[in-house]
């Protein structure tokens, strides 16, 4: 499932390519035909991401709410105004399994960095540029082929919603939620979500998160995945945040020291920003330049405990444990997280 950094990156792409432009909307799959008809011909007015959900506003007080869920993805095609902070030189972007990355120190040379999984990792900062590209933004994407200059691009697969300007196309596939909402409904949806470090006032967000955790007997490993407690944290960030805090995942929230709860919020704020900027869930600190390059090129060098079941802890050497918590795999160190 896309974690918070991916959705914020997608929202940035809509900000640059759709907001302020009149949009044609259709549902090639047919499952969102009525909603597409309402959006068709209207101008996109604004976009915002909160946690794992994106809200795209259209003139006339109509909002599109999208939750990608486990398998959803946005595909972009056409002439795309690319923000180098969230996309690589060849235009492909997203969190995992994509090719053609440009690291900050190789951006001027345009050297692509790829790993065996085809993961994308980038920190190329600079002025936006236009590129004729076909890109995908999702969590799991492999073997995406460029579609050439055909316009509009052919519909491939089950496209729930196609949004198009005169030069840019965005296709939505496989979302958990795709629906229209009124402004009041958007406010209600967002009101039920926990704080997001990139949306809420940092101090207020920290207070909300701390209060929510300290009053609950639920294990902290479950609370961090509860989008009503905190927005955007998924399975990878959960494992890494708990390790970085030295916290047993089974500790009831109300038993976690308040200073630890606050430290987790601040750490999440930092890691989320790194994820938005780089496109990767980088959770290791104080790496040398060579180790940073290795981490950006390979997820195996990017995390402390995630996906390391049975391997020695990077700190103490104890085998990393794997168990199921909240119907998701949880990785943790029984020595360093006590």
C-alpha positions in Angstrom: 0.0 0.0 0.0 1.4 3.5 -0.8 2.6 5.2 2.3 2.2 8.9 2.9 5.2 10.2 1.0 4.0 8.6 -2.3 0.6 10.3 -2.1 2.2 13.7 -1.4 4.4 13.2 -4.5 1.3 12.4 -6.6 -0.5 15.5 -5.3 2.5 17.6 -6.4 2.3 16.2 -9.8 -1.4 17.1 -10.1 -0.6 20.6 -8.8 1.9 21.1 -11.7 0.0 19.5 -14.5 -3.8 19.8 -13.8 -4.6 22.6 -11.3 -5.7 25.7 -13.1 -6.5 23.8 -16.3 -9.8 22.6 -17.7 -10.1 18.8 -17.6 -11.9 16.2 -19.6 -12.9 13.1 -17.6 -14.0 9.7 -18.6 -14.3 6.2 -17.1 -13.0 3.7 -19.8 -13.8 0.9 -17.4 -17.3 2.2 -16.8 -17.3 1.9 -13.0 -17.0 5.7 -12.5 -19.0 6.9 -15.5 -21.4 9.0 -13.5 -18.7 10.7 -11.5 -16.6 11.3 -14.6 -19.5 13.0 -16.3 -19.8 15.4 -13.4 -16.1 16.3 -13.6 -15.9 16.5 -17.4 -15.2 20.0 -18.7 -14.5 21.5 -15.3 -11.3 23.2 -14.2 -9.2 21.6 -11.5 -8.9 24.2 -8.7 -6.7 22.7 -6.1 -5.2 19.4 -4.7 -4.2 18.2 -1.3 -2.8 15.0 0.2 -3.6 13.9 3.7 -2.0 10.7 4.8 -2.7 8.0 2.2 -5.6 9.9 0.5 -5.6 12.6 -2.2 -8.4 15.2 -2.7 -8.6 17.0 -6.1 -10.9 20.0 -6.1 -12.9 21.1 -9.2 -14.8 24.3 -9.8 -18.3 24.1 -8.6 -17.4 22.8 -5.1 -16.9 19.2 -6.3 -14.0 17.1 -4.9 -12.5 13.8 -6.1 -11.3 11.6 -3.3 -8.9 8.8 -4.2 -7.4 6.2 -2.0 -5.0 3.9 -3.9 -5.2 1.1 -1.4 -3.0 -2.0 -2.0 -3.0 -2.0 -5.8 -4.0 1.4 -7.1 -1.8 3.5 -9.4 -1.8 6.7 -11.4 -0.2 6.6 -14.9 0.7 9.9 -16.4 1.4 10.5 -20.1 1.9 13.4 -22.5 3.7 16.6 -22.0 4.4 16.7 -18.3 5.8 19.6 -16.2 8.2 17.6 -14.1 9.3 18.8 -10.7 12.9 17.5 -10.4 12.4 17.0 -6.6 9.9 14.3 -7.3 10.8 12.8 -10.7 13.8 11.4 -12.4 15.3 12.6 -15.7 13.4 10.1 -17.8 10.1 11.1 -16.1 9.4 7.9 -14.2 8.4 8.5 -10.6 6.9 6.7 -7.7 8.1 4.7 -4.7 9.1 1.3 -5.9 10.1 -0.9 -8.9 10.8 1.8 -11.4 13.8 2.6 -13.5 15.9 5.6 -14.4 16.9 7.3 -11.2 19.2 10.4 -10.9 20.9 11.0 -7.6 21.7 14.5 -6.4 25.4 14.1 -7.0 25.0 12.7 -10.4 22.1 14.8 -11.6 24.3 17.2 -13.7 25.8 14.2 -15.5 22.4 12.6 -16.0 23.7 9.3 -14.7 20.8 6.8 -14.1 21.0 4.8 -10.9 19.0 1.5 -10.8 18.9 -1.6 -8.6 17.9 -5.2 -9.3 14.3 -4.4 -8.4 14.2 -1.4 -10.7 13.6 0.9 -7.8 13.5 4.7 -8.2 15.5 6.9 -5.8 16.2 10.5 -6.5 17.1 13.9 -5.0 17.6 16.0 -8.1 16.6 19.5 -7.0 16.2 22.3 -9.5 13.8 24.2 -11.7 10.8 22.3 -13.2 11.2 21.1 -16.8 9.0 19.9 -19.5 9.4 16.3 -20.8 7.4 14.2 -23.2 7.1 11.1 -21.0 4.9 8.2 -19.7 5.2 7.7 -16.0 3.6 5.7 -13.2 3.1 6.6 -9.6 2.3 3.7 -7.4 4.0 1.3 -5.0 4.5 -1.7 -7.3 5.2 -1.2 -11.0 7.3 -3.3 -13.3 7.9 -3.3 -17.0 6.0 -0.2 -18.0 6.5 0.6 -21.7 6.6 4.0 -23.2 3.6 4.7 -25.4 5.3 7.0 -28.0 3.6 10.1 -29.3 0.1 8.8 -29.9 -2.4 11.2 -28.5 -4.5 10.6 -26.6 -2.7 7.6 -25.4 -4.5 4.3 -25.8 -6.4 2.9 -22.8 -4.5 0.0 -21.3 -6.1 -2.3 -18.8 -8.9 -1.4 -16.4 -8.8 2.4 -16.2 -11.3 3.6 -13.5 -10.8 7.2 -14.4 -9.0 9.2 -17.1 -8.3 12.9 -16.6 -6.9 14.9 -19.5 -5.9 18.4 -20.3 -5.0 19.3 -23.8 -1.4 18.0 -23.3 -1.4 15.7 -20.2 -3.2 12.5 -19.3 -3.6 10.8 -16.0 -5.1 7.2 -15.7 -6.3 5.8 -12.4 -6.2 2.0 -12.0 -7.3 -0.3 -9.2 -8.0 2.2 -6.4 -9.7 1.2 -3.1 -11.7 4.5 -3.2 -12.6 6.8 -6.1 -15.6 9.0 -5.3 -17.0 12.5 -5.5 -17.5 14.5 -2.3 -18.9 17.8 -1.3 -16.7 20.3 0.7 -18.5 19.2 3.9 -17.8 15.5 3.1 -14.2 16.3 2.5 -13.9 18.1 5.8 -15.6 15.1 7.5 -13.2 12.6 5.9 -10.1 14.6 6.8 -11.5 15.3 10.3 -11.5 11.6 11.0 -7.8 11.2 10.0 -4.9 11.6 12.3 -2.4 14.4 11.9 -0.1 14.6 8.9 3.2 16.3 9.4 3.1 17.9 5.9 -0.5 19.2 6.5 -1.0 20.0 10.1 0.8 22.6 12.2 3.8 20.6 13.6 3.2 21.5 17.2 -0.6 20.9 17.0 0.0 17.6 15.2 2.4 16.5 17.8 -0.1 17.2 20.6 -2.9 15.3 18.8 -0.7 12.3 18.1 0.7 12.3 21.7 -2.8 12.5 23.3 -4.2 9.8 21.0 -1.3 7.3 21.8 -1.1 7.9 25.6 -4.8 7.3 26.2 -5.0 3.9 24.4 -4.2 0.4 25.7 -3.6 -0.8 22.1 0.0 -1.9 21.2 2.0 0.9 19.7 2.7 -1.3 16.7 -1.0 -1.2 15.8 -1.5 2.5 16.7 1.2 3.6 14.2 -0.8 1.9 11.4 -4.1 3.4 12.6 -4.9 6.3 10.2 -7.2 7.8 12.8 -4.2 8.2 15.1 -1.6 9.4 12.6 -1.8 9.8 8.9 0.5 8.2 6.3 2.5 5.5 8.2 2.4 2.1 6.6 4.2 -1.1 7.1 7.8 0.0 6.2 7.7 3.2 8.2 6.1 1.4 11.2 8.9 -1.1 11.6 11.6 1.5 11.1 10.1 4.1 13.4 9.8 1.6 16.2 13.3 0.4 15.8 14.7 3.9 15.7 12.8 4.6 18.9 14.1 1.4 20.5 10.5 0.4 21.3 8.9 -3.0 21.6 6.0 -3.1 19.2 3.8 -4.8 21.8 4.0 -1.9 24.3 0.6 -0.5 25.0 0.3 3.1 23.8 -0.5 4.4 27.3 2.7 2.8 28.7 5.0 4.4 26.2 6.9 7.3 27.8 5.6 10.6 26.6 9.0 11.8 25.5 9.2 8.7 23.3 5.9 9.3 21.7 6.9 12.9 20.9 10.2 11.7 19.5 8.3 9.3 17.2 6.2 12.1 15.8 9.3 14.2 15.1 11.1 11.3 13.6 8.1 10.6 11.4 8.0 14.3 10.3 11.6 14.0 9.3 11.4 10.7 7.5 8.2 11.7 5.6 10.0 14.8 4.2 12.9 12.7 3.1 10.5 10.3 1.4 8.8 13.1 -0.5 12.1 14.5 -1.6 13.8 11.3 -2.6 11.0 9.0 -3.6 12.4 6.4 -1.2 11.7 5.3 2.3 15.2 6.1 3.5 15.3 5.4 7.2 19.1 5.1 8.0 21.1 8.0 9.2 24.7 9.2 9.2 25.7 7.2 6.1 28.9 7.9 4.1 28.5 9.1 0.6 29.2 5.6 -0.7 26.7 4.0 1.7 24.1 6.6 0.7 24.5 5.7 -2.9 24.2 2.0 -2.1 21.1 2.6 0.0 19.4 4.7 -2.8 20.2 2.0 -5.3 19.1 -1.0 -3.1 16.4 -1.3 -0.5 18.5 -4.0 1.2 20.8 -1.1 2.3 18.1 1.4 3.1 16.4 0.0 6.3 17.3 -1.1 9.8 14.9 -4.0 10.2 12.3 -4.0 7.4 12.4 -7.1 5.2 15.4 -8.4 7.2 13.7 -11.4 8.9 16.4 -13.8 10.2 19.3 -11.5 9.3 21.5 -10.0 12.0 20.5 -6.7 13.5 22.7 -4.0 12.2 23.3 -2.8 15.7 23.5 -5.9 18.0 23.7 -8.8 15.7 20.5 -10.6 17.0 18.3 -12.2 14.3 15.5 -9.9 13.3 12.1 -11.3 14.1 9.1 -11.5 11.8 5.5 -11.8 13.0 2.1 -10.7 11.9 0.5 -7.6 13.6 -2.5 -5.9 12.2 -2.7 -8.4 9.3 0.7 -7.1 8.1 4.3 -8.3 8.5 6.2 -6.8 11.4 10.0 -6.8 11.6 11.7 -6.0 14.8 14.8 -6.6 17.0 14.0 -8.3 20.4 17.2 -6.9 21.9 17.3 -3.3 20.8 13.5 -2.8 21.0 12.9 -3.4 24.7 
